[in-house]
Amino acid sequence: MSNTIASTDQEKTTLRTAAYGTVALLAAAGAPHKGITHGSIALTSATGLVGHVLAAKSRDIELPGKTVAALADQVLPALTAAVRLLEQQDPAEADNFRSTIAVAVDAATQPGKGQPNPVVAAMARKITTALG
C-alpha cells in the first residue's frame, strides 16, 4: 500500500465528505436511527489507509444541503471523485473504500424487521452506482 494516499487536505476532505455524507444521505432519505448509528460505526471501523483518513479528527466535512436532493448533489459526486482519486493512487485502497461504503450502506439500511424502506433502498442503489 502506498503511504501517499489522499496526501492533500482537499483529497482527505473529499474522502471524508463522501463517506460520512453517505450516512447523512441515508438518514435524510429515512433510514432508521439505529441503522444510521451502525453505518457510522462501520465507517469508524474501516481499516487500511482509508480507515486512517476516516478516523482522523477533523472539522472539514461540510454538508449544507437542506434537502435530500441538495445533499445528494454533493455526496454522490464526492463518492465518484473519491473512488477515482483512490484508483489513481492505490487500486487496493479504492476497493477498500468501496467495501467500507458498502458495509456502511448495508448496516444503515437494515431494518429491525422486514424489508428496507423503498426510499432508503433507492438511495442505497444510487450510492452504489456512484461508487462505479
JOJO-V334538 format. One record per residue. N is the residue number from 1. RES is the residue in three letters. SS is DSSP state (~ for helix, > for strand, _ for the rest). OMEGA is omega in whole degrees, 0 to 359 (NA if undefined). Layout:
# JOJO-V334538
N,RES,SS,OMEGA
N,RES,SS,OMEGA
This chain:
# JOJO-V334538
1,MET,_,180
2,SER,_,176
3,ASN,_,182
4,THR,_,181
5,ILE,_,177
6,ALA,_,187
7,SER,_,181
8,THR,_,177
9,ASP,~,180
10,GLN,~,178
11,GLU,~,178
12,LYS,~,177
13,THR,~,179
14,THR,~,180
15,LEU,~,181
16,ARG,~,178
17,THR,~,179
18,ALA,~,184
19,ALA,~,182
20,TYR,~,174
21,GLY,~,177
22,THR,~,181
23,VAL,~,178
24,ALA,~,180
25,LEU,~,178
26,LEU,~,177
27,ALA,~,180
28,ALA,~,179
29,ALA,_,175
30,GLY,_,177
31,ALA,_,182
32,PRO,_,182
33,HIS,~,180
34,LYS,~,178
35,GLY,~,179
36,ILE,~,176
37,THR,~,179
38,HIS,~,177
39,GLY,~,178
40,SER,~,178
41,ILE,~,178
42,ALA,~,179
43,LEU,~,181
44,THR,~,178
45,SER,_,180
46,ALA,_,180
47,THR,_,179
48,GLY,~,181
49,LEU,~,175
50,VAL,~,178
51,GLY,~,179
52,HIS,~,179
53,VAL,~,182
54,LEU,~,182
55,ALA,~,183
56,ALA,_,176
57,LYS,_,179
58,SER,_,177
59,ARG,_,185
60,ASP,_,181
61,ILE,_,178
62,GLU,_,180
63,LEU,_,188
64,PRO,_,183
65,GLY,_,180
66,LYS,_,177
67,THR,_,177
68,VAL,~,180
69,ALA,~,180
70,ALA,~,178
71,LEU,~,178
72,ALA,~,178
73,ASP,~,179
74,GLN,~,189
75,VAL,~,184
76,LEU,~,175
77,PRO,~,178
78,ALA,~,176
79,LEU,~,179
80,THR,~,180
81,ALA,~,180
82,ALA,~,180
83,VAL,~,179
84,ARG,~,179
85,LEU,~,181
86,LEU,~,178
87,GLU,~,179
88,GLN,~,186
89,GLN,~,184
90,ASP,_,183
91,PRO,~,178
92,ALA,~,178
93,GLU,~,174
94,ALA,~,177
95,ASP,~,177
96,ASN,~,179
97,PHE,~,178
98,ARG,~,180
99,SER,~,179
100,THR,~,180
101,ILE,~,179
102,ALA,~,178
103,VAL,~,179
104,ALA,~,179
105,VAL,~,178
106,ASP,~,181
107,ALA,~,183
108,ALA,~,186
109,THR,~,180
110,GLN,_,179
111,PRO,_,177
112,GLY,_,181
113,LYS,_,175
114,GLY,_,182
115,GLN,_,176
116,PRO,_,173
117,ASN,_,181
118,PRO,~,179
119,VAL,~,179
120,VAL,~,178
121,ALA,~,178
122,ALA,~,179
123,MET,~,178
124,ALA,~,177
125,ARG,~,179
126,LYS,~,178
127,ILE,~,180
128,THR,~,178
129,THR,~,180
130,ALA,~,179
131,LEU,_,177
132,GLY,_,NA
